[in-house]
Amino acid sequence: MYFRDAGTERVTWAVVATCRESLVLTLSFVTHHLAQGAAYVELYLDAPDPVQEAALARIPGCRVTVCDAAYWRETLGGPRPPANEKRQLRNAGRAYARAEADWIVHLDADEFIEADVPLADVLGALPDTVDYLHLPNLERVFDATRPQAQLFDGYMRAPLARGWPVQAEVLDPEVQPMLHRGIVAHSQGKSVVRSDRDCLMGIHSPRARSGRDALLHWPATTARVLHFDGLTGFHWIMKLLRGWSDRGGGAAAHGGLVPSRQAQIGYVDENRGDMFALLQLHQNLKALPPEDLARMEALGLVRRPQIDPGAALHAMGRAGDLSVRAFDDGLDFEVPDLDRHRKRWRRLYRMHFEDQGSVPA
């Protein structure tokens, strides 16, 4: 036998997420992972939302907890934690402690697992000594010559691999300061954790309790997380604007973020009244010319996604408009002048592609 302690039984896996997103994204997230073979998806709604609660209650395999004031008093004995990360960690730990699957993965609602073979087969093939499977992440980018029409359009960009040249040596100086390992968002990936190891769940990976042996992980090569960081360009910009406001503004409030994210948020705050500048930021960081896409695909840094969340949504009998326009119309961020921002973004986005001879839907 190759592995000294190879498992032989069929395993189950589940998903936990804390979210406050549009209904169509939440439904797509749930139905996609159920279609991928998840035993259940445990959602913690970050605020009461009767419409979402009713829609999710009709999906077998979806478990919903509403994180209202009563929930936080019951679970923490106090008020709602102000930091999003702390709320995520508390909910992930709760889901882990009561897991009814062999493995559990902590995701954000804009992250979708893609697997070349059923994830249960990957997990079942691991040696018993492995505590968690590390899933690398890729983030969505666009063809700069084509407007986005549907929520899951585009390509997936991989981080620069460790051991490669550092990004300052290979990336264009105009975008380099706002990227980390060649991508806009996080590069740490996510983890599928055995539910019987009594460890502490994390945002990206678990850790051993104090005094315990370090956890053993296995790097996945046949499964990954696709990160749709900003389902639309307007969504991404509004998230950055909200990110500044949520942390109170000022450099000190963002000290825990990587320098690239601080640079993005700082730029958005400085140009919050200039939607043209914000559109250019999106196009510079998240839209690539066809020649760059071809070069990066040859280098293994870009791939075409093999998932179809819309198909999973419709296969489970859930209607959903996955168009960019419908999604942007439904966004309800606590951002001043949101409607004005939305109208101006839409007009400038259309003009940007009209100048190239391509008109967005």
C-alpha positions as CSV (number, residue, x, y, z in Angstrom):
1,M,0.0,0.0,0.0
2,Y,1.3,3.4,-0.9
3,F,-0.2,5.4,2.0
4,R,0.3,3.9,5.4
5,D,-3.1,5.0,6.6
6,A,-5.2,5.4,3.5
7,G,-8.9,5.9,4.0
8,T,-11.4,3.6,2.2
9,E,-14.9,5.0,3.0
10,R,-17.0,7.4,1.0
11,V,-16.8,10.8,2.7
12,T,-19.2,13.8,2.9
13,W,-18.4,17.5,2.9
14,A,-20.3,20.7,3.7
15,V,-20.0,24.4,3.2
16,V,-20.3,27.3,5.7
17,A,-20.5,31.0,4.8
18,T,-21.4,34.3,6.4
19,C,-23.0,36.5,3.8
20,R,-24.9,39.7,3.1
21,E,-25.3,39.6,-0.7
22,S,-28.0,39.9,-3.3
23,L,-30.5,37.1,-3.5
24,V,-29.4,35.8,-6.9
25,L,-25.8,35.5,-5.7
26,T,-26.7,33.7,-2.5
27,L,-29.0,31.3,-4.4
28,S,-26.3,30.7,-7.0
29,F,-23.7,30.0,-4.3
30,V,-26.0,27.5,-2.5
31,T,-27.3,25.6,-5.5
32,H,-23.8,25.4,-7.1
33,H,-22.3,23.7,-4.1
34,L,-25.2,21.4,-3.6
35,A,-24.9,20.4,-7.2
36,Q,-21.2,19.8,-6.7
37,G,-22.0,17.2,-4.0
38,A,-22.1,19.2,-0.7
39,A,-24.1,17.4,1.9
40,Y,-25.5,20.8,3.0
41,V,-24.7,24.5,2.9
42,E,-24.8,26.3,6.2
43,L,-25.5,30.0,5.7
44,Y,-25.2,32.7,8.4
45,L,-27.1,35.8,7.1
46,D,-25.3,38.8,8.4
47,A,-28.5,40.7,8.8
48,P,-32.2,39.8,8.8
49,D,-33.6,39.5,5.3
50,P,-37.1,38.0,5.1
51,V,-37.1,37.6,1.3
52,Q,-33.8,35.6,1.4
53,E,-34.8,33.6,4.4
54,A,-38.0,32.5,2.6
55,A,-36.3,31.7,-0.6
56,L,-33.5,29.7,1.1
57,A,-35.9,27.8,3.3
58,R,-37.3,26.1,0.1
59,I,-33.9,24.6,-0.8
60,P,-33.3,21.1,0.6
61,G,-29.8,21.0,2.1
62,C,-29.6,24.7,2.9
63,R,-29.4,25.6,6.6
64,V,-30.0,29.2,7.5
65,T,-29.1,31.1,10.7
66,V,-30.1,34.8,11.0
67,C,-27.4,36.8,12.7
68,D,-29.6,39.4,14.4
69,A,-29.0,41.0,17.8
70,A,-30.6,38.1,19.6
71,Y,-28.3,35.7,17.9
72,W,-25.2,37.6,19.0
73,R,-26.5,38.0,22.6
74,E,-27.1,34.2,22.7
75,T,-23.8,33.1,21.2
76,L,-21.5,35.8,22.6
77,G,-23.4,37.3,25.4
78,G,-22.9,40.7,23.9
79,P,-23.4,42.9,20.8
80,R,-22.6,42.1,17.2
81,P,-18.8,42.2,16.6
82,P,-18.0,45.2,14.4
83,A,-15.3,43.4,12.4
84,N,-16.6,41.3,9.5
85,E,-13.7,38.8,10.0
86,K,-14.6,38.2,13.7
87,R,-18.2,37.5,12.7
88,Q,-17.1,35.0,10.0
89,L,-14.7,33.2,12.4
90,R,-17.4,32.9,15.1
91,N,-19.9,31.5,12.7
92,A,-17.4,29.1,11.0
93,G,-16.4,27.8,14.4
94,R,-20.0,27.2,15.4
95,A,-20.6,25.3,12.1
96,Y,-17.5,23.3,12.7
97,A,-18.4,22.3,16.2
98,R,-21.8,20.9,15.1
99,A,-20.7,19.6,11.7
100,E,-22.7,16.6,10.3
101,A,-20.3,16.0,7.5
102,D,-16.8,14.5,7.4
103,W,-15.3,17.7,6.1
104,I,-16.3,21.3,6.1
105,V,-15.1,24.3,4.0
106,H,-15.4,28.0,5.0
107,L,-16.1,30.2,1.9
108,D,-17.3,33.6,1.1
109,A,-20.5,33.9,-1.0
110,D,-18.5,35.1,-4.0
111,E,-16.3,32.0,-4.0
112,F,-17.2,28.8,-5.9
113,I,-15.5,25.5,-5.8
114,E,-14.4,24.0,-9.1
115,A,-13.2,20.4,-9.1
116,D,-11.9,18.2,-12.0
117,V,-13.3,15.1,-10.2
118,P,-15.9,15.0,-7.5
119,L,-14.6,16.7,-4.4
120,A,-15.7,13.7,-2.2
121,D,-13.4,11.5,-4.3
122,V,-10.4,13.9,-3.6
123,L,-11.1,14.0,0.1
124,G,-11.7,10.2,0.3
125,A,-8.3,9.6,-1.3
126,L,-6.3,11.5,1.3
127,P,-4.3,9.8,3.9
128,D,-6.0,9.8,7.3
129,T,-3.2,11.9,8.8
130,V,-4.1,14.8,6.6
131,D,-6.1,17.4,8.6
132,Y,-7.1,19.7,5.8
133,L,-7.1,20.0,2.0
134,H,-5.8,23.4,0.8
135,L,-7.6,24.7,-2.2
136,P,-5.7,27.3,-4.3
137,N,-7.7,30.3,-5.5
138,L,-8.0,32.1,-8.8
139,E,-9.9,35.4,-9.3
140,R,-12.1,36.5,-12.1
141,V,-10.8,38.9,-14.8
142,F,-12.3,40.1,-18.1
143,D,-11.4,40.5,-21.7
144,A,-10.8,44.3,-21.9
145,T,-12.4,44.4,-25.4
146,R,-15.7,42.9,-24.3
147,P,-18.3,44.2,-21.9
148,Q,-19.5,42.0,-19.2
149,A,-23.1,40.8,-19.8
150,Q,-23.7,38.0,-17.3
151,L,-22.5,37.6,-13.7
152,F,-20.2,34.7,-14.3
153,D,-18.6,35.9,-17.5
154,G,-14.8,36.1,-17.9
155,Y,-11.6,34.2,-17.1
156,M,-9.9,33.1,-13.9
157,R,-6.4,34.5,-13.1
158,A,-4.0,32.6,-10.8
159,P,-1.6,34.3,-8.3
160,L,2.1,34.2,-9.2
161,A,3.4,31.0,-7.7
162,R,5.8,31.1,-4.8
163,G,9.3,30.8,-6.0
164,W,8.5,32.8,-9.2
165,P,10.0,36.3,-9.7
166,V,8.4,38.8,-7.3
167,Q,5.7,40.9,-9.0
168,A,7.7,44.1,-9.1
169,E,10.2,42.5,-11.5
170,V,7.6,41.3,-14.0
171,L,4.4,43.4,-13.8
172,D,3.7,46.8,-15.4
173,P,4.6,49.6,-12.9
174,E,1.1,51.1,-13.4
175,V,-0.7,48.2,-11.8
176,Q,2.0,46.6,-9.7
177,P,1.4,48.5,-6.4
178,M,-2.3,47.5,-6.4
179,L,-1.7,43.8,-6.9
180,H,-0.5,41.1,-4.5
181,R,1.2,38.2,-6.1
182,G,-0.3,39.4,-9.4
183,I,-3.9,39.5,-8.3
184,V,-6.3,42.0,-6.8
185,A,-7.8,40.1,-3.9
186,H,-6.4,37.4,-1.6
187,S,-4.0,34.8,-2.7
188,Q,-4.2,32.4,0.3
189,G,-6.9,30.1,-1.0
190,K,-9.3,28.2,1.3
191,S,-9.3,24.9,3.2
192,V,-11.5,21.9,3.5
193,V,-11.1,20.7,7.1
194,R,-11.8,17.3,8.7
195,S,-14.6,17.8,11.2
196,D,-13.2,15.4,13.8
197,R,-9.9,17.2,14.6
198,D,-11.0,19.7,17.2
199,C,-9.1,22.5,15.6
200,L,-9.8,26.2,15.2
201,M,-11.4,27.3,11.9
202,G,-9.9,30.3,10.1
203,I,-10.7,32.6,7.2
204,H,-8.3,30.8,4.9
205,S,-7.0,27.8,6.9
206,P,-7.5,26.2,10.3
207,R,-5.0,26.1,13.2
208,A,-4.3,23.7,16.0
209,R,-5.4,24.5,19.5
210,S,-2.7,25.6,21.9
211,G,-0.5,22.7,23.0
212,R,-1.5,20.5,20.1
213,D,0.6,19.3,17.2
214,A,0.6,21.4,14.1
215,L,-2.0,20.5,11.5
216,L,-1.0,18.6,8.4
217,H,-2.3,19.9,5.1
218,W,-2.4,18.6,1.5
219,P,-2.2,21.0,-1.5
220,A,-5.1,20.3,-3.9
221,T,-4.2,20.0,-7.6
222,T,-7.5,18.8,-8.9
223,A,-9.8,21.3,-7.2
224,R,-9.7,25.0,-6.6
225,V,-11.7,28.1,-5.5
226,L,-12.9,30.5,-8.1
227,H,-13.2,34.0,-6.5
228,F,-15.6,36.4,-8.2
229,D,-14.3,39.4,-6.3
230,G,-17.0,41.9,-7.4
231,L,-19.7,40.2,-9.4
232,T,-19.8,43.3,-11.6
233,G,-17.4,46.3,-12.0
234,F,-19.9,48.5,-10.2
235,H,-20.2,45.9,-7.4
236,W,-16.5,45.8,-6.9
237,I,-16.1,49.6,-6.7
238,M,-19.0,49.9,-4.2
239,K,-17.4,47.1,-2.1
240,L,-14.2,49.1,-1.9
241,L,-16.1,52.3,-1.0
242,R,-18.0,50.4,1.7
243,G,-14.8,48.8,2.9
244,W,-13.3,52.2,3.6
245,S,-16.4,53.3,5.5
246,D,-16.8,50.1,7.5
247,R,-13.3,50.5,8.9
248,G,-13.8,54.1,9.8
249,G,-11.5,55.6,7.1
250,G,-7.9,56.7,7.6
251,A,-4.7,54.7,7.0
252,A,-4.6,53.4,10.6
253,A,-7.9,51.7,10.3
254,H,-6.6,49.7,7.3
255,G,-3.2,48.7,8.8
256,G,-4.1,45.0,8.9
257,L,-4.7,44.9,5.2
258,V,-2.0,44.0,2.6
259,P,-0.5,47.2,1.0
260,S,-2.1,46.4,-2.3
261,R,-5.6,46.4,-0.8
262,Q,-4.8,49.6,1.2
263,A,-3.7,51.2,-2.1
264,Q,-7.0,50.2,-3.8
265,I,-9.2,51.5,-1.0
266,G,-7.2,54.7,-0.7
267,Y,-7.4,55.3,-4.4
268,V,-11.2,54.8,-4.4
269,D,-11.6,57.1,-1.4
270,E,-9.6,59.8,-3.0
271,N,-11.6,59.5,-6.2
272,R,-15.0,58.7,-4.8
273,G,-16.5,61.7,-6.7
274,D,-14.9,60.8,-10.0
275,M,-16.6,57.7,-11.5
276,F,-14.5,57.9,-14.6
277,A,-11.3,57.4,-12.5
278,L,-13.0,54.5,-10.7
279,L,-14.0,52.9,-14.0
280,Q,-10.4,53.2,-15.2
281,L,-9.2,51.6,-12.0
282,H,-11.4,48.6,-12.6
283,Q,-10.4,48.3,-16.3
284,N,-6.7,48.5,-15.4
285,L,-6.8,45.9,-12.6
286,K,-9.5,43.5,-13.7
287,A,-9.7,43.7,-17.5
288,L,-6.8,42.4,-19.7
289,P,-6.1,42.9,-23.4
290,P,-6.5,39.8,-25.5
291,E,-2.8,39.5,-26.0
292,D,-2.2,39.5,-22.2
293,L,-4.9,36.9,-21.8
294,A,-3.2,34.7,-24.4
295,R,0.2,35.1,-22.9
296,M,-1.0,34.4,-19.4
297,E,-3.0,31.3,-20.6
298,A,0.2,29.9,-22.1
299,L,2.0,30.5,-18.8
300,G,-0.8,28.8,-16.8
301,L,-1.8,32.1,-15.1
302,V,-5.2,32.3,-16.8
303,R,-7.8,29.6,-17.4
304,R,-11.4,29.4,-18.5
305,P,-13.8,28.5,-15.7
306,Q,-15.4,25.1,-16.0
307,I,-18.4,25.8,-13.7
308,D,-21.8,27.1,-14.6
309,P,-23.6,28.4,-11.4
310,G,-26.5,29.6,-13.6
311,A,-27.2,26.0,-14.8
312,A,-27.1,24.7,-11.2
313,L,-29.5,27.4,-10.2
314,H,-32.0,26.6,-12.9
315,A,-31.6,22.8,-12.5
316,M,-32.9,23.2,-9.0
317,G,-35.9,25.1,-10.2
318,R,-34.7,28.5,-9.0
319,A,-35.3,31.3,-11.4
320,G,-32.7,34.0,-11.4
321,D,-31.7,36.9,-13.7
322,L,-28.0,36.7,-14.0
323,S,-27.6,39.8,-16.1
324,V,-25.3,42.6,-15.1
325,R,-28.0,45.2,-15.3
326,A,-30.4,43.3,-13.0
327,F,-27.7,42.6,-10.5
328,D,-26.5,46.2,-10.4
329,D,-30.1,47.5,-10.1
330,G,-30.6,45.3,-7.0
331,L,-27.5,46.4,-5.1
332,D,-28.3,48.2,-1.9
333,F,-25.1,49.3,-0.3
334,E,-24.9,51.8,2.5
335,V,-23.0,54.2,0.4
336,P,-24.0,57.9,0.0
337,D,-25.4,58.8,-3.5
338,L,-25.6,55.1,-4.5
339,D,-28.2,55.8,-7.2
340,R,-26.2,58.6,-8.7
341,H,-23.1,56.4,-8.7
342,R,-25.0,53.6,-10.4
343,K,-26.4,55.8,-13.2
344,R,-23.0,57.4,-13.8
345,W,-21.2,54.1,-13.8
346,R,-23.6,52.6,-16.3
347,R,-23.3,55.6,-18.7
348,L,-19.5,55.7,-18.5
349,Y,-19.2,51.9,-18.9
350,R,-21.4,52.0,-22.0
351,M,-19.4,54.9,-23.5
352,H,-16.1,53.1,-22.8
353,F,-17.1,50.2,-25.0
354,E,-18.9,52.3,-27.6
355,D,-15.5,53.9,-28.2
356,Q,-14.1,50.4,-28.9
357,G,-17.1,49.4,-31.2
358,S,-18.6,47.1,-28.6
359,V,-21.8,48.0,-26.7
360,P,-22.7,46.4,-23.4
361,A,-26.1,44.8,-22.9
